[in-house]
Amino acid sequence: MDKVKVGVLGATGLVGQKLVQLLLKHPWFELELLTASREFVGRKYGEVVKWLQGPFTPPELNELIIGSTDLSTIMDSKVELVFSTLPSKDALSVEAELAKRGIVVISSSDSMKFEEDIPLLNPEVNADHVELTKLQSRRGWRGAILKTPNCTTVILTLALKPIMDELGLRKVIVSTMQSISGAGLTGVPSIDIIDNIIPYIDGEEERVERESVKILGSLESQVVKPASITISASCHRVPVIEGHLEAIFIETIEEPDVELASKALEEFKGNKIRALNLPTAPEKPVIVRRELDRPQPRLDRYISNGMSVVVGRLRMDKALRGIKLIALGNNLIRGAAGTSVLTAELLTAKGLVYGR
């Protein structure tokens, strides 16, 4: 098949860089457009990006000229799909206008995440929610908008889905230890985080709680019915560069069984996307470690090219009459750029990127 022409809006930030890296030699996508802040427009990507994905910027990127996020620039580029890392205040108008004009937008911004016809996708968990895009024609859109969840939510819901399918979920308490890269390129000053833990991330707990029940919800009559789960999150920033670690405590509907939960996690094959052979999909979306001291960010964050969630320390929780475990995910890959690319692959495989 012909490659789909794609762009990255906000290509110089951490997630933007990771998207560019994943798309550079992608078998299905052709990187056509990079945009960044106005002061960088017209300059070479290699000159302005503070590249943190390796020792050198890939040579193929050095000569690419940065474009603006003006609608005329994006439309002139002939892209069919864009990955947007724009701030919510900018994303709302730009993304909707692009969808109206026939472009598919996969966005990490908070804007529109909870509107009924906007899918919030973690593909192995809720690929069927992609059907909501068909409703967006009612808005007069020829394209579509899909949202990528918060990085912490991606990791949590992928760890919960197999257990939910096997034992049911009634209550989930999660305490997160989130890396500094989750705050972006300049998000946490070194003086604040070195030798320290910050027990507050603005808006994070509310995002995790609200997003998770939408993702784990069921699609019924073209509406997502949120999962009937009580979720309580406490989120903390720790001095780790990459990789979010989550301590998860679960009250199950069925009688808790650690071995059954462990088997469900190990045998989980990606729910509704397995048969599509998507290039970025890991063979095992969830990997279970039996060692008492795993997973660990430094040792496990790049397993399956950073696309798998690694789970360990499964044991009984007497307080909740349930199960507790530790989950680790690479926040920049599985939690952000990788999930966005996987979503784009899902859309392409289902014939939902039509061109314009």
C-alpha positions in Angstrom: 0.0 0.0 0.0 1.0 3.6 -0.5 2.4 5.2 2.6 0.2 7.6 4.5 1.6 11.2 4.6 1.8 12.3 8.3 3.0 15.4 10.3 4.0 16.1 13.8 2.7 19.3 15.4 5.1 20.3 18.2 8.0 18.2 16.9 10.8 19.6 19.2 9.4 18.6 22.6 10.2 15.3 24.2 7.0 13.5 23.0 7.4 15.2 19.6 11.0 14.0 19.3 9.9 10.5 20.2 7.1 10.6 17.6 9.6 11.8 14.9 12.0 8.9 15.9 9.2 6.3 15.6 7.9 7.6 12.3 11.2 8.2 10.6 11.5 4.7 9.0 7.9 3.5 9.6 6.7 1.0 7.0 3.3 2.6 6.7 3.9 6.3 7.2 5.9 9.0 5.4 7.0 11.9 7.6 5.9 15.0 5.6 5.7 17.9 8.1 7.2 19.0 11.3 6.0 22.1 13.2 7.3 24.0 16.2 7.2 27.4 17.9 7.1 30.4 15.7 10.7 31.4 16.4 11.8 28.1 14.8 9.7 28.3 11.6 11.7 28.2 8.4 14.8 26.9 10.2 16.4 23.4 9.9 15.1 20.8 12.4 18.7 19.7 13.2 19.7 23.3 14.1 17.0 24.0 16.7 16.0 20.7 18.3 17.6 19.7 21.6 17.7 16.1 20.6 17.5 13.7 23.6 16.7 10.4 21.8 20.4 9.5 21.2 23.9 11.0 20.8 23.1 12.5 17.4 20.0 13.8 15.5 19.4 11.3 12.7 20.9 12.7 9.5 17.6 12.4 7.6 16.1 15.0 10.0 18.9 17.6 10.0 17.8 19.3 6.7 14.0 19.2 7.3 12.6 22.7 7.4 10.2 23.4 10.3 6.8 24.7 9.3 4.2 26.6 11.3 1.0 25.4 12.8 -1.0 27.8 10.6 -3.9 26.0 8.9 -2.7 27.1 5.4 0.8 25.5 6.0 -0.6 22.2 7.2 -3.1 22.0 4.4 -0.5 22.9 1.8 1.7 20.0 3.0 -0.8 17.4 1.8 -0.6 15.4 5.0 -3.5 13.0 5.6 -2.9 12.4 9.4 -1.2 14.5 12.0 0.1 13.8 15.5 -0.6 16.7 17.8 1.3 17.5 20.9 0.0 21.1 21.0 -1.0 22.6 24.4 -4.7 22.4 25.1 -5.3 26.1 24.5 -3.9 25.9 21.0 -5.1 22.4 20.2 -8.9 23.1 20.5 -9.3 25.3 17.5 -6.5 23.9 15.3 -7.4 20.3 15.7 -11.1 20.8 15.1 -10.4 22.9 12.0 -8.1 20.2 10.6 -10.7 17.5 11.2 -13.3 19.6 9.4 -11.0 19.9 6.4 -10.5 16.1 6.1 -7.4 15.4 8.2 -7.2 12.7 10.9 -5.8 14.1 14.1 -4.3 12.0 16.9 -3.8 14.3 19.9 -2.5 14.1 23.4 -4.1 17.4 24.5 -6.8 17.4 27.2 -9.3 19.3 25.1 -12.3 17.3 23.9 -11.2 14.1 25.6 -14.6 13.5 27.2 -16.9 14.4 24.4 -19.1 11.5 23.5 -18.0 11.1 19.9 -14.2 11.5 20.6 -12.4 8.1 21.2 -9.8 8.0 24.0 -7.8 5.1 22.8 -5.3 2.6 24.4 -5.6 0.2 21.5 -5.1 -3.2 23.2 -7.7 -2.2 25.8 -10.5 -0.5 23.8 -9.8 -0.7 20.1 -13.5 -1.0 19.4 -14.0 2.6 20.6 -12.5 3.7 17.3 -16.0 3.3 15.8 -16.9 6.6 17.5 -15.0 8.4 14.8 -17.8 7.6 12.3 -20.2 9.8 14.4 -18.0 12.8 13.9 -19.4 13.4 10.4 -22.4 14.9 12.3 -20.1 17.8 13.2 -19.5 18.4 9.5 -16.0 16.9 9.7 -14.5 15.0 6.8 -11.6 13.9 9.0 -11.6 12.9 12.7 -10.1 13.5 16.1 -8.8 10.7 18.4 -7.2 11.3 21.8 -4.3 9.5 23.4 -4.6 9.2 27.2 -2.4 10.6 29.8 0.8 8.5 30.1 -0.1 7.2 33.6 -3.5 6.2 32.4 -2.1 4.2 29.5 0.1 2.1 31.8 -2.6 1.7 34.4 -5.4 0.6 32.1 -3.2 -1.9 30.2 -2.3 -3.5 33.5 -5.9 -3.6 34.7 -7.6 -4.8 31.5 -6.6 -8.5 31.7 -7.6 -8.7 35.4 -10.9 -6.9 34.7 -11.7 -9.4 32.0 -10.9 -12.4 34.3 -12.0 -11.3 37.8 -13.9 -8.0 37.4 -12.9 -4.7 39.1 -14.8 -3.0 41.9 -12.2 -0.6 43.3 -8.7 0.4 42.3 -6.2 2.5 44.3 -3.1 3.6 42.5 0.0 5.4 43.8 2.4 6.5 41.1 6.1 7.3 41.0 6.4 9.3 37.8 9.6 10.2 36.0 10.7 13.8 35.3 10.4 13.3 31.5 6.6 13.1 32.0 6.7 16.9 32.7 8.3 17.7 29.4 11.6 19.1 28.2 11.7 21.9 30.8 9.0 20.8 33.2 10.8 20.2 36.5 13.7 22.4 37.6 16.7 20.3 38.8 16.8 22.2 42.1 13.3 20.9 42.8 13.7 17.2 42.0 17.3 16.3 42.8 17.4 14.5 46.2 13.6 14.9 46.4 10.2 13.6 45.7 7.3 16.0 44.8 4.0 14.6 46.1 1.8 16.6 43.7 1.4 16.8 39.9 -1.2 19.4 38.8 -4.4 17.8 37.5 -2.8 14.3 37.2 -4.9 12.5 39.7 -8.1 13.8 38.2 -7.0 12.8 34.7 -6.1 9.2 35.7 -9.4 8.7 37.6 -11.6 10.1 34.8 -9.8 8.8 31.8 -9.5 5.2 33.1 -13.2 4.6 33.5 -13.8 5.9 29.9 -11.1 3.6 28.5 -12.2 0.6 30.4 -15.9 1.3 29.6 -18.0 -0.5 27.1 -19.2 0.7 23.7 -23.0 0.3 23.7 -25.2 1.7 20.9 -22.5 4.1 19.8 -22.0 5.5 23.3 -19.2 4.7 25.7 -20.7 3.5 29.1 -18.0 4.3 31.7 -16.8 1.3 33.7 -18.4 1.0 37.1 -15.1 1.1 39.0 -14.1 3.4 41.8 -10.6 4.6 41.1 -8.5 6.7 43.5 -5.1 8.0 42.4 -2.2 9.6 44.2 0.5 10.9 41.9 4.1 11.8 42.7 7.2 13.0 40.8 10.4 11.2 41.5 14.1 11.7 40.3 14.0 9.1 37.5 14.5 10.2 33.9 12.2 7.8 32.1 9.6 5.2 33.2 6.5 5.5 35.4 6.1 3.0 38.2 2.7 2.4 39.7 1.7 0.6 42.9 -1.8 -0.7 42.2 -4.3 -2.1 44.7 -7.4 -3.9 43.4 -10.7 -5.0 44.9 -12.0 -7.6 42.5 -15.7 -8.6 41.9 -14.9 -12.3 41.8 -13.0 -14.1 44.5 -9.4 -12.8 44.3 -6.9 -15.3 42.9 -3.3 -14.3 42.3 -2.5 -17.2 40.0 -5.5 -16.6 37.9 -4.7 -12.9 37.7 -1.1 -13.6 36.8 -2.2 -16.1 34.1 -4.6 -13.5 32.6 -1.8 -10.9 32.4 0.7 -13.3 30.9 -1.8 -14.6 28.3 -3.3 -11.2 27.3 -2.6 -10.9 23.6 -3.9 -7.4 22.8 -7.6 -7.9 22.8 -9.1 -6.7 19.5 -5.9 -5.7 17.6 -3.9 -8.9 17.7 -5.0 -10.1 14.2 -4.2 -6.8 12.5 -0.4 -7.3 12.7 0.2 -3.6 13.5 4.0 -2.8 13.2 4.3 -1.1 16.6 2.2 -3.6 18.6 4.3 -5.6 21.0 4.0 -9.4 20.8 3.1 -9.3 24.5 1.5 -6.0 25.7 1.9 -7.1 29.3 5.0 -8.9 30.6 5.0 -10.5 34.1 8.2 -10.6 36.1 8.5 -13.1 38.9 11.5 -11.6 40.7 10.7 -10.0 44.0 12.4 -6.7 43.1 11.1 -6.2 39.6 10.0 -4.2 37.6 12.5 -1.3 37.9 12.6 1.7 35.6 16.3 1.4 34.8 16.1 -2.3 33.9 12.7 -2.7 32.3 11.6 0.5 30.6 12.8 -0.5 27.1 11.4 -4.1 27.1 9.6 -4.7 23.7 11.1 -1.4 22.5 9.3 0.4 25.3 5.8 -0.7 24.2 5.0 -3.3 26.8 3.9 -2.7 30.4 5.9 -4.8 32.8 4.1 -6.1 35.9 5.5 -7.7 39.0 5.0 -8.4 42.7 1.5 -9.8 42.3 0.2 -10.8 45.7 -3.0 -10.8 47.9 -4.2 -7.6 49.4 -5.9 -8.3 52.7 -7.2 -4.8 53.3 -9.2 -4.7 50.0 -9.8 -8.4 49.8 -8.1 -8.3 46.5 -4.8 -8.2 44.6 -1.9 -5.8 44.6 0.9 -5.4 42.1 3.5 -3.1 40.6 3.3 -1.9 37.0 6.0 -0.1 35.0 5.7 1.6 31.6 7.9 3.8 29.4 6.0 7.1 29.7 7.4 8.6 26.5 6.9 5.5 24.3 4.1 3.3 25.6 2.6 6.2 27.6 2.7 8.7 24.7 4.3 8.5 21.3 4.1 4.8 20.9 0.4 4.6 21.7 -0.3 7.5 19.3 1.5 5.6 16.5 -0.2 2.4 17.4 -3.6 4.2 17.2 -2.6 5.6 13.7 -1.8 2.0 12.6 -5.1 0.8 13.9 -7.0 3.5 11.9 -5.0 2.7 8.8 -5.6 -1.0 9.1 -9.3 -0.4 9.4 -9.4 1.9 6.4 -10.3 5.0 8.5 -7.6 7.2 7.0 -9.2 8.2 3.7 -6.9 10.8 2.3 -8.2 14.2 1.2 
